[in-house]
């Protein structure tokens, strides 16, 4: 059950202008952050907001700006388009091993959309194809973790660019690393320790706060409790709860709240003529002054047009 807000996020409506004394957390990521197949209030950004406000008396606003299927490239574009405007104090980026690949593996079998639902297909071609995709994916992941691979370089460059943008606003970037357990056998020996080592080095080099969930998840005796089901490795309700608890443990809001050191929003205005080109334009804004008074944002990454109505 999905309801989107005025920004097209799976969250409550967001006021563009920050309220005085409020710290904003802007949560980027893919379906792991979105709360795939879960109630939106079970996703870790919402759980984290409740946990942190229990301590700081509603001083922190967490905005879940994630989107299923987002790569680091699209998360970066979303921050350029929306995040900068909203003036967050903390920007979190939830990632998993597949973010290194920035691609999806296509099944080799050209199957009929009707035939693919038949049990006989699932037990023959479908089962064989799933195994082929799993093997190809794991091999691609292992190659991407060797040395300073091309995939790793591309990922590092985009994270570095996002970190630079975040720092220039006065905010801080937090990288949240989700382990990837084999959903059909999540209690087997973990396969991707090297991924966590690479992310530890990247965040140290870039001076980014790292929240690696591997140790926290490893404390759960039965890892089946951390995945949705034997066919889906997306985080469960428990996994999101543990992620929120780890965020609360790692991010310290005390100094910002007590000192009042909160990121100030900077709104830039420029009058332009029809057809005029602007450098570094990430959002195309059309202002309608007739019956419909709204700002329409046309996204570079082809997610369609989002609309923000004016109050007056």
Number of C-alpha atoms within 10 A of each C-alpha: 6 10 10 11 12 15 18 17 18 20 22 15 13 14 10 13 12 17 11 10 15 18 24 22 25 25 26 28 27 24 18 23 28 27 26 18 15 17 12 21 15 19 27 28 31 21 19 24 20 19 17 23 13 12 12 13 9 14 18 22 23 23 24 24 26 26 22 13 16 18 20 24 16 19 24 21 18 21 20 17 19 18 21 18 15 23 26 27 26 22 24 24 24 24 23 16 18 15 20 22 19 15 11 10 11 9 12 11 10 8 13 8 8 7 11 14 12 11 10 12 14 15 10 10 14 19 12 14 16 14 11 14 16 14 12 12 17 15 11 15 19 13 16 19 19 14 9 11 12 15 18 21 13 16 20 19 11 16 23 18 13 21 22 15 18 22 15 10 16 15 21 20 25 22 22 23 21 22 23 19 22 20 19 14 12 19 15 11 9 13 13 16 11 12 20 18 11 17 18 18 12 18 20 12 10 14 14 17 17 22 22 21 19 16 9 13 19 14 9 15 9 11 18 19 16 22 22 19 15 12 11 13 19 23 28 23 21 18 25 24 20 20 29 23 17 17 23 16 11 13 14 11 16 11 9 15 16 9 8 13 13 19 20 16 16 11 10 6 6 5 4 9 7 5 6 6 9 8 5 6 10 16 15 13 12 13 13 13 8 7 6 10 15 18 16 17 20 18 17 16 10 7 9 10 12 13 16 15 13 11 6 5
